[in-house]
């Protein structure tokens, strides 16, 4: 055993062994999934887990997305110097788009081939079947209106417009910044 250690316990071999240990630890660490707040897509989301259970509730998901974006933008703008209190209204181009997972069966005969498309469903804890939503593509921001206490200062208007453009990629002519009425 001592001969084995003397023969193979060189500095290079110990370094390689340490690096392999570090590699194994990195591989073993679980990787978290990204949050959708910064992305425009949510992948692998079961259809029923997106707050809606019917076709009419899609508007509820879009409305909650819109309200959340408005809230975050209000907080951001209020933290800017000279802007003051803010109210924000965001309009979206359309509702969200849901990509449902499909399964394709292809059958071939001598003369032709036929493809059958099947929607993939899952069953929730209540026993209700829902289509599995592979991806939710959130709607594009169409326009933004900001009512701010500092909305009469041209420098603040430019700063607010630049922030909105960088966040939502909205053209300047679809962004309005106006002064809030004094109470």
One Martini backbone bead per residue (centre of mass of N, CA, C, O) as a GRO file, in nm:
protein
  183
    1UNK     BB    1   0.059   0.063  -0.022
    2UNK     BB    2   0.305   0.253   0.009
    3UNK     BB    3   0.405   0.211  -0.279
    4UNK     BB    4   0.155   0.323  -0.419
    5UNK     BB    5   0.169   0.608  -0.297
    6UNK     BB    6   0.456   0.678  -0.394
    7UNK     BB    7   0.398   0.632  -0.700
    8UNK     BB    8   0.091   0.802  -0.729
    9UNK     BB    9   0.150   1.060  -0.522
   10UNK     BB   10   0.149   1.304  -0.703
   11UNK     BB   11   0.088   1.623  -0.781
   12UNK     BB   12  -0.073   1.570  -1.043
   13UNK     BB   13  -0.266   1.353  -0.931
   14UNK     BB   14  -0.390   1.529  -0.704
   15UNK     BB   15  -0.500   1.749  -0.890
   16UNK     BB   16  -0.686   1.568  -1.055
   17UNK     BB   17  -0.851   1.466  -0.815
   18UNK     BB   18  -0.957   1.744  -0.726
   19UNK     BB   19  -1.098   1.820  -0.994
   20UNK     BB   20  -1.293   1.579  -0.995
   21UNK     BB   21  -1.436   1.656  -0.733
   22UNK     BB   22  -1.541   1.930  -0.831
   23UNK     BB   23  -1.700   1.823  -1.073
   24UNK     BB   24  -1.895   1.644  -0.910
   25UNK     BB   25  -2.017   1.878  -0.746
   26UNK     BB   26  -2.129   2.041  -0.987
   27UNK     BB   27  -2.313   1.816  -1.098
   28UNK     BB   28  -2.486   1.778  -0.823
   29UNK     BB   29  -2.595   2.051  -0.859
   30UNK     BB   30  -2.878   2.207  -0.881
   31UNK     BB   31  -3.081   2.353  -1.129
   32UNK     BB   32  -3.242   2.629  -1.185
   33UNK     BB   33  -3.511   2.799  -1.300
   34UNK     BB   34  -3.616   3.040  -1.483
   35UNK     BB   35  -3.769   3.332  -1.477
   36UNK     BB   36  -4.035   3.513  -1.649
   37UNK     BB   37  -3.979   3.818  -1.599
   38UNK     BB   38  -3.738   3.831  -1.838
   39UNK     BB   39  -3.916   3.664  -2.012
   40UNK     BB   40  -4.142   3.566  -2.291
   41UNK     BB   41  -4.114   3.265  -2.179
   42UNK     BB   42  -4.289   2.961  -2.082
   43UNK     BB   43  -4.183   2.643  -2.004
   44UNK     BB   44  -4.348   2.361  -1.917
   45UNK     BB   45  -4.664   2.437  -1.877
   46UNK     BB   46  -4.936   2.364  -1.745
   47UNK     BB   47  -5.236   2.477  -1.832
   48UNK     BB   48  -5.375   2.482  -1.536
   49UNK     BB   49  -5.119   2.650  -1.397
   50UNK     BB   50  -5.221   2.951  -1.540
   51UNK     BB   51  -5.510   3.039  -1.392
   52UNK     BB   52  -5.658   2.870  -1.619
   53UNK     BB   53  -5.966   2.671  -1.734
   54UNK     BB   54  -6.057   2.860  -1.969
   55UNK     BB   55  -6.095   3.056  -2.243
   56UNK     BB   56  -6.180   3.319  -2.078
   57UNK     BB   57  -5.916   3.311  -1.882
   58UNK     BB   58  -5.693   3.428  -2.063
   59UNK     BB   59  -5.748   3.723  -1.990
   60UNK     BB   60  -5.654   3.689  -1.695
   61UNK     BB   61  -5.358   3.636  -1.756
   62UNK     BB   62  -5.304   3.893  -1.920
   63UNK     BB   63  -5.394   4.092  -1.699
   64UNK     BB   64  -5.187   4.003  -1.485
   65UNK     BB   65  -4.941   4.066  -1.656
   66UNK     BB   66  -5.002   4.364  -1.697
   67UNK     BB   67  -5.013   4.445  -1.395
   68UNK     BB   68  -4.725   4.356  -1.324
   69UNK     BB   69  -4.580   4.543  -1.522
   70UNK     BB   70  -4.692   4.806  -1.407
   71UNK     BB   71  -4.584   4.776  -1.119
   72UNK     BB   72  -4.282   4.756  -1.190
   73UNK     BB   73  -4.264   5.026  -1.341
   74UNK     BB   74  -4.353   5.208  -1.111
   75UNK     BB   75  -4.123   5.137  -0.917
   76UNK     BB   76  -3.893   5.224  -1.101
   77UNK     BB   77  -3.977   5.521  -1.156
   78UNK     BB   78  -3.997   5.610  -0.851
   79UNK     BB   79  -3.675   5.562  -0.812
   80UNK     BB   80  -3.638   5.805  -0.970
   81UNK     BB   81  -3.517   6.107  -1.008
   82UNK     BB   82  -3.786   6.346  -1.029
   83UNK     BB   83  -4.063   6.182  -1.067
   84UNK     BB   84  -4.225   6.045  -0.849
   85UNK     BB   85  -4.527   5.985  -0.883
   86UNK     BB   86  -4.691   5.692  -1.040
   87UNK     BB   87  -4.866   5.605  -1.345
   88UNK     BB   88  -4.949   5.302  -1.532
   89UNK     BB   89  -5.005   5.211  -1.884
   90UNK     BB   90  -5.055   4.901  -2.054
   91UNK     BB   91  -5.043   4.777  -2.385
   92UNK     BB   92  -5.139   4.499  -2.572
   93UNK     BB   93  -5.143   4.335  -2.874
   94UNK     BB   94  -5.223   4.062  -2.723
   95UNK     BB   95  -5.256   3.766  -2.633
   96UNK     BB   96  -5.155   3.487  -2.532
   97UNK     BB   97  -4.949   3.212  -2.635
   98UNK     BB   98  -5.021   2.862  -2.676
   99UNK     BB   99  -4.824   2.568  -2.662
  100UNK     BB  100  -4.923   2.259  -2.748
  101UNK     BB  101  -4.878   1.935  -2.696
  102UNK     BB  102  -4.787   1.697  -2.946
  103UNK     BB  103  -4.883   1.389  -3.105
  104UNK     BB  104  -4.740   1.174  -3.360
  105UNK     BB  105  -4.889   0.950  -3.595
  106UNK     BB  106  -4.735   0.723  -3.826
  107UNK     BB  107  -4.875   0.575  -4.120
  108UNK     BB  108  -4.781   0.312  -4.349
  109UNK     BB  109  -4.827   0.229  -4.671
  110UNK     BB  110  -4.774   0.148  -4.986
  111UNK     BB  111  -4.912   0.431  -5.106
  112UNK     BB  112  -4.925   0.571  -4.809
  113UNK     BB  113  -4.947   0.835  -4.565
  114UNK     BB  114  -5.034   0.891  -4.211
  115UNK     BB  115  -5.133   1.160  -3.990
  116UNK     BB  116  -5.174   1.180  -3.634
  117UNK     BB  117  -5.313   1.415  -3.409
  118UNK     BB  118  -5.229   1.456  -3.057
  119UNK     BB  119  -5.317   1.559  -2.753
  120UNK     BB  120  -5.162   1.633  -2.455
  121UNK     BB  121  -5.246   1.508  -2.138
  122UNK     BB  122  -5.334   1.590  -1.799
  123UNK     BB  123  -5.373   1.507  -1.450
  124UNK     BB  124  -5.492   1.630  -1.179
  125UNK     BB  125  -5.578   1.606  -0.841
  126UNK     BB  126  -5.901   1.627  -0.940
  127UNK     BB  127  -5.916   1.474  -1.237
  128UNK     BB  128  -5.847   1.690  -1.443
  129UNK     BB  129  -5.825   1.748  -1.779
  130UNK     BB  130  -5.534   1.883  -1.954
  131UNK     BB  131  -5.350   2.051  -2.152
  132UNK     BB  132  -5.018   2.059  -2.243
  133UNK     BB  133  -4.811   2.331  -2.190
  134UNK     BB  134  -4.511   2.407  -2.341
  135UNK     BB  135  -4.581   2.724  -2.406
  136UNK     BB  136  -4.562   3.078  -2.318
  137UNK     BB  137  -4.645   3.365  -2.506
  138UNK     BB  138  -4.606   3.673  -2.449
  139UNK     BB  139  -4.708   3.971  -2.504
  140UNK     BB  140  -4.671   4.257  -2.669
  141UNK     BB  141  -4.585   4.577  -2.629
  142UNK     BB  142  -4.756   4.862  -2.758
  143UNK     BB  143  -4.806   5.066  -2.501
  144UNK     BB  144  -4.724   5.373  -2.303
  145UNK     BB  145  -4.842   5.532  -1.998
  146UNK     BB  146  -4.726   5.822  -1.809
  147UNK     BB  147  -4.799   5.943  -1.481
  148UNK     BB  148  -4.616   6.225  -1.352
  149UNK     BB  149  -4.489   6.463  -1.151
  150UNK     BB  150  -4.225   6.488  -1.361
  151UNK     BB  151  -4.385   6.535  -1.658
  152UNK     BB  152  -4.259   6.846  -1.731
  153UNK     BB  153  -3.970   6.740  -1.762
  154UNK     BB  154  -3.771   6.681  -2.030
  155UNK     BB  155  -3.559   6.496  -1.893
  156UNK     BB  156  -3.760   6.291  -1.770
  157UNK     BB  157  -3.898   6.209  -2.029
  158UNK     BB  158  -3.647   6.088  -2.160
  159UNK     BB  159  -3.578   5.884  -1.939
  160UNK     BB  160  -3.845   5.730  -1.943
  161UNK     BB  161  -3.842   5.657  -2.243
  162UNK     BB  162  -3.575   5.497  -2.236
  163UNK     BB  163  -3.662   5.282  -2.035
  164UNK     BB  164  -3.903   5.171  -2.196
  165UNK     BB  165  -3.747   5.097  -2.451
  166UNK     BB  166  -3.546   4.896  -2.314
  167UNK     BB  167  -3.770   4.701  -2.198
  168UNK     BB  168  -4.003   4.688  -2.463
  169UNK     BB  169  -3.953   4.786  -2.755
  170UNK     BB  170  -4.079   5.079  -2.797
  171UNK     BB  171  -4.180   5.321  -2.968
  172UNK     BB  172  -4.190   5.656  -2.914
  173UNK     BB  173  -4.490   5.704  -3.033
  174UNK     BB  174  -4.590   5.481  -2.784
  175UNK     BB  175  -4.500   5.709  -2.575
  176UNK     BB  176  -4.634   5.862  -2.272
  177UNK     BB  177  -4.559   6.168  -2.089
  178UNK     BB  178  -4.721   6.303  -1.801
  179UNK     BB  179  -4.864   6.516  -1.589
  180UNK     BB  180  -4.960   6.529  -1.272
  181UNK     BB  181  -5.203   6.621  -1.087
  182UNK     BB  182  -5.265   6.839  -0.844
  183UNK     BB  183  -5.413   6.810  -0.505
   0.00000   0.00000   0.00000
